[in-house]
Amino acid sequence: MKTNKIIIDTRPKIKIQLDHKTFLTIRSMDSFNLWKERYPLARIIE
């Protein structure tokens, strides 16, 4: 019987704030740049 391997994601988690009430967790700065184009007030929280 085959067992499932547990995959651990070691990429860093970056929390961003798009506006006064919307928060996201992304995995790369490239993603942040895309969000920054849509939401100019976006900022990195953590």
Secondary structure, 3 states (H helix, E strand, C coil): CCCCCCCCCCCCCEEEECCCCCEEEECCHHHHHHHHHHCCCCEECC
